Amino acid sequence: MAGMTCTTTEILYQTVKKITFEYLTDDAAGTAGGTTTNMITGCLQRVVFDYGDADNLYDIVINDSDGTDILHGNGANLAQADVVKSYSDGLGAVVNSTLTLALTNGGDATTGKVHLYFTG
């Protein structure tokens, strides 16, 4: 019985900041979660869902320190065709906040990545 894991990679010292959550869902619950180490500031310009082998219609929320989903619902009911969301889709911004990934309905022991690109 495998447990959930999530590794966060944070590239913050560039014009565009990139945060990557790489996950393995729990084999019983189909969930995964993780939190950034650093405080993030910026406007979310793009999010790329690398679904790996996750089940269709999985859900991803990225909450800031105030508990607000900076994806503004753009991570709901994701399918393999839902790969990229951009600023025009209504993505949010954060100021001096950690970010927390909450994935549900991902299937048993599936892998994938979520890449967040910030400016500012």
N, C-alpha and C positions, 0 to 999 in steps of 0.2 A: 504494500500500500504506500504509494508515493505521496508526499506532502507537497504543498504549493511552494514554489520559489519565485523570487523576482529580483533581478539584478538591475541597478540603475546606473547608467553612464551619463555623466554631465560634462558637456563641453561649453564653458561659460565665458572664456576670454577671447571671443571673436566678435565680429560685427553681428553675425547671426549666431545665436546660442542654440545648441541642440541637446535635448534630453531624450534618452532612450530607456524605456522600460522593457526588459526582456523577461518573459514569464514562462513558467510551467504551471499549469493549473493543477489543483488538488484532484486526485483521482476519484474522490467520493463526491465532492461538492461542485466541481467544475468552476472554481473561483480562483482568483489570484489577486494579490495586492502588494504594493510597495510604496515607499516614500523617498523623495529626493533627500540627499544629504545637505545640500546647500539651499539657501534662500534664493528664489528666482524673481527677477523683475523683467518685465517685457510684455510686448503685445504678441499673442499667439498668431502667427501668420499662416502656418500650415501644420497639419497632422497627417502622418502616414501610418496606416494600419497594415502591418505585415502579419496577416492572420495565421501564418504557419499552417497548422493542422486543426485550428479551432473549429468548432461546430458553427454552421450558419446560424444567424440570428443571435449571436453573442452580444453582450453589452459591455461598454467601457465608459467609465466616468473618471475624469481627472479633477479632483477637488483641490481648491486652494486652502490656505489655513483657516479661512472663514467658513469652509464647508460648501463653497459654491462651485458647481461644475463649470470649468472654463471651456468645455466643449459645447456647452449650451444645448445638450441633447443630441449632438451630432455623432455620439458614440452608441446610440441605441439601435438595437436590431441589426447589427452589422452582418453583412454577407460577404462572400469572397470578392464580389464586384466592388464593394465599398473600400477603396484603397486610400484615396486622398481626399481630405477636406481642406479648404483654404479659407482665408480671412473673409472672403465674400459669403461664406456659409454661416457667418455670425459667431466666429470663435472669440474667446475672451482675452483678457489681459490680467496680469498679476503684478503686485508691488511687494517686494521683500517677503515672499511667501514660500513655504515648502509646498510641494505638489504630491498628491497621493493618488495612485492608480487603484481603482476598484473594478475588477472584471468579474462578470457573472455569466452563467449559461455558456461557458467555454468548452464544455465537454470534459471527459475524463482524461487526465494527464496529457493535455495538449500544450503545444508550444507556440510562441509568437512574439512579436515586438510591436511597440508603439513608439513612434518617433515624433517628437514635438519640436518645432522650429520657432524661435522667438526673435524679435528685433527690439531694440531699445534698451 
